[in-house]
Amino acid sequence: MNTMSDRRIDFLEPALLETRRKLRSVAIEFLALTGLLVSVVLAVMIDVKVLKNSASESSLTEMLHALLALGSALIYILRAIREDEARGYLIGLATLFTCMFIRENDAHLDQVYHGFWVVPVGVALLSGAVVMSWNKATFAEPLACQFAERYSTFVFMGLLIVLVFSRLFGTGALWQAAMGAEYNPTFKTVVQEGLELLGYALIFFGSVLSLKYSRFKRRHPEENPTIGISASI
């Protein structure tokens, strides 16, 4: 009787350990996301209450926009170097975030002449398009596969917040109607820039998570990477 119980314990123990590991990884990810959201609010608050430059192009919020976009671009460049089976798709993402990084620095580039940011963006787009054309066989299928992966949800939601929601929710017409005679364009700017920072933070979080995914996939190609990403955190 004791032998059967021992065997059952031996059988269940790996499963219990795996469950605990997954729960631990979920808890870590939850805490990391919570910290990320708190950091976004803190950055905006520092601009508004401490630095008094919430509407400035040199604000902490704007600087974080650029840094997070650059960090995301570098992550996908690194992955493109390592993962030739998805290089076309990864170069596409790297190009997109590089262009977003350049656009976030338009105020500095305007010192050359107004609208000069279009030139480096054009160079980045052309360079990315050329490299993607060399790797066009590794674009469509990896793109379709990424929609099924959990980390890509953060990236795509972040993109939608930056490119769509922040623009719509931060439009002056909305806040003029809501605030009436008390309308202050600085308020609208704080809302819009704060939402953009949230979007960039989610993009960067998903990009970092994708490194865990790709590392797990290389180590355990026979296992489901969707499950493995959480287990590898």
N, C-alpha and C positions, 0 to 999 in steps of 0.2 A: 504493500500500500504506500509506504513511504517512497519507494522507488518510483512509482507512477507520479506521485506528487512532485518529486524532485525533477522528473523529466518535464512535467508541465511547467514548472517554474523556469527551467532552462529554456523551454520553448517560448514562453511569454516575455522573458526578460529582454531580448533584443527588440521586440515590438514595443515594449514599454519605454525603453531607452530612446527609440526612434520617435515615439510620440512626444516624450519630454523634450527632445531636441527640436522638434517642429514647433512645439508650444513656446519654447524659449526664443526661437528665431522670430516667431510672430510677435512676441512681447518686445523684443529688441527693435523690430521694424516699427511697431506702434509707437514706442518711445522716441525713435528717431524722427518719425513724421511729426509727432507732437512738438518736439524740439524745433523742427524746421518751421512749423507754423508760428510758434512763439517767436522765433528769430526774425521772421518777416515783420511781425508787428513791432518788435523792438527796434528794428532798423528804421521803420517809418517814424516811430515815436522819437528816436534820437534825432532824426532830421527835423521834426516839428518842434520838439520841446528843448533840445539841447543846442543843435547847430543852427536852428532858425533858417534853414535853407531848403525847405521842402519843395520849392518850385524851381530850384537851381539845377542846371545840367551837371554840376559838380557835386550834387548831393550824395550821401551815402547810398541811398536807394538806387540811384542811377549807376553808381560805381558797381554795386552788387549785380545789377542787371548784366552789365558787361562781363564781369568776372564769371558769373554762372554760365552765361552763353559760351564764353571761351573755354571754361572747364568742360562743358558738354561736348564741344567741338573736338577738343583734344582727346577725350575718352573714345570717341568714335574713330578718330584718326588712328589711335593706338589699336583699336579692335580691327580696323581695316588692314593694318599691317600684319596682324596675327592671323586673321581669319579670311583666307582667300576664297572660301566657299560662299561668303556673303559680302565680298568686298564692294561690289557695285552698290548695294543697298546702304552699307555703312558709310561709303564715301558720299552718298547722297545726303545722309543725315549730317555728316561732318561739314559739308558745303553749306547746308541750310543754317546750321548754328554759327558757322563762321560769318555768313552774311548778316545774321542777326547781331553778332558781336560788333561788326563794322558799323551797322546802322545805329547801334546804341552809342557809338562814339562820333556821331555826326557833328556834334557841337565842336569837337576838337578838330575834325577834318575840315569844317567850314572855315578854319583859319587860313587854309590854302585858298579856297574861294567857295562861295555859297553853293552847296549841293555837290561838293567834291566827293562825298561819300559814295556817290554812284560809280565812280571810277574803280576803287578797290572792290566794291561789290561785283562789278562787271568782271573784273579779273578773277575773283574767286569763283563766280558762276561758270565762267569759261573754263577755268582750270578743272573744276569739279566735273563739268560736262565731258571734258576730254577723257579724264580718268574713268568716269562711269562708262563711256563708250568702249573703252578697252576692257571693261568688266561687265558688259551688259547682260551676260548670261547669269550673273550672280546678283541680279537686282529684283526681278519680279517674284521669284519663288521665296527668297528670304523675306521680302516685304510681306508677302501673304502669311508666312509662318510667324512673323513677329506679332501680328494681330492677336495670335492665340496666347502669347506670353504675357504674364502678369506685369512685368516691369514696363512693357510698352504702354500700358494703360496710363502710367504716370507721365510718360513722355508726351503722348497724344493729348491727354487732358491739359497738361501744361501748355502745349502749343495752342490749343483752343482758347485757353484763358488769355494768353499773351496776344494772339492775333485777332480774336473775335470778341470774347466777353469783356475784356478790359476796355476795348474801344467803344463798345456799345454802352456798357454800364457807366463809363467815364465820360460820356458825351456831355457837352455843356448844355444842350437843350433839355436833357433830362433833369439836371440839377437846377437849372434856371426855373423850370416848372415846379420843382419840389420846394425850392427855397424862396422863390418870389423876389421881393425887394431885398432880401438879406443874402442874395446869391453872391458868393465869393469864388472867383475862378481858382484860387489857391486850393480850396476845398476839393473841387473837381480834380485838380492835378494830383492831390494826395491820394484820392481814391483810385484814380487810374494807375498811378505809378505803384501803389501798393498792390493792386491786383496783378500788374505785370510782374512784380517781384515774386508774388506767389506762384505765378505760372513758370517763371524761370527756375524757381526753387524745386518745383515738381519735375521739371525737365531734367534738372541736374540729379535729383534723387533717383529718377528712373534710369538715367545714364549710368550712375554708380552701381545701381542694382544690376544693370546689364553686364557689368564686368563680373559680378558674382555668377550670373547665369552662364556666361561664356566660359568661365574658369571651370565651373561644375561640368559643363557639357564636354569639355576637353578631357576631364579626368574620368567621367562616367558616361561615355557615349551610348552605352546600352540602356541607360535609365531615362525616365521621363524628365526632361529638363524643367518643365513647369513645376514639378514637385521638388526637384533638386535645388532650384534657386532658393527656396525658403530654407531648405535644410543646410545650405552652404553658408548662410549668413552668420 
